[in-house]
Every structure is written in C-alpha cells, then in structure tokens.
Amino acid sequence: MKDERVSDHIRFPRYSYRVSRRTDGMSGYNDVMGRAVFICIINDLADVVDAVEDLRLPSRPEDRARLRIERRKMCDSVIKGANDLTAIFDSVKAESKYTDIAPKNLPQYRNEICGQLLNPLRKSDPRRATPYGRPFSFTPYREKLRIILSGIERELRRWLKVPREETRKSTKHGGQQQKSRSHRGSSPPNQPGLCTVM
C-alpha cells in the first residue's frame, strides 16, 4: 500500500487528478486551455509540498525543532491555498471554464511557482547555512507563496467572474444602508387632525 503523503490533502478540480512530473520538468498538463493551466498550477503546488516534505532537516535539536514547525506551516499554507483555488474553480458552473484559452497572466504564475518555490526548494539543504551565512528558513518561501497565491486568486476570479466574498458583503450591506437611509429620510404622511410644521 502506498504511504500517504502530505500533498495528498490537496484537492484537485472536479474530473481531474494529479499527474506525475515528467523527466523534462513538465507536470503533464502542458496546454494553453485555462482549465489545463489551472490544473497544472495545482499539480505544481502539490510538488512544492513534496519538495518541502523531502528536505532533510539539520541534526542540531533547536534548528530541527524550529524547521519542523516552519515546514508544517509551509505545507499547511500551500495546501490551504491550493484547496481555496480549487473551491473557486469548482464553484463556477459555466462551460466556458472548460473551453476558454488561459488568461495571459495565469501561465506566468505557474512559472513563478516553479522558478521561485519548487526549483529552489529542491536545491536547498537546510543542514547548511544560506549563501548569506544565515540559517535556513521557510519563512521567505511562505512570503513568496502568499504573493503568488494572491495573484492566482485575483486572476482566477477575474477570468471566471467570481467576486470576492468581501465585495459581495459590502455591496449587499451598502444596498441595505441606502434603503435604510431612504426609509428614514422620507417624510411621514399627513394625518387628519395634526398640523405638520414645514
């Protein structure tokens, strides 16, 4: 039986699955269609989790304990980010998400995942200091991940026309406020026997 990996907690879009990375470095979803590019992004994020999990930690107890915590946070951030993106994609019922060409910025984020996260992590050795003489840390990678995920979400929502939850709430709240102000601002009707001062 195959051992479960942390990356197995990443959910792929409906009717798709993870593809093993080929020897040329591509994940198997090398296509210009938006859905294929998006699945490739999720596939690459799963590879990032594997790369983080496979890194050998230093033997020094304090460094090892610190990096174990950082590694768990890094993996959790990737998994949550990937699953949030998949949830956005699966929430759209339109058939266009299967037939549209990928938005021009979406493939760029796929390249950023490989160039800024996956490849550097695979070449890293936490048992050694960085070129700047500092102890290895996952924190810079988490910051890069945050920026990349934010960009992917923004591009995904724009492509699939999915508003942010905050935007929907503020629009609804604004409409309620406008209605409330309109109601409060209206003059009460004149009633028989009462003198209305103008």
DAMODA-V115697 format. One record per helix or strand of 2 or more residues. SS is the DSSP state (H for helix, E for strand). FROM is the first residue (numbers start at 0). TO is the last residue. If there is no record, write none. Layout:
{{SS & FROM & TO} {SS & FROM & TO}}
//
This chain:
{{H & 5 & 8} {H & 33 & 53} {H & 60 & 90} {H & 95 & 98} {H & 105 & 122} {H & 138 & 159} {H & 164 & 184}}
//
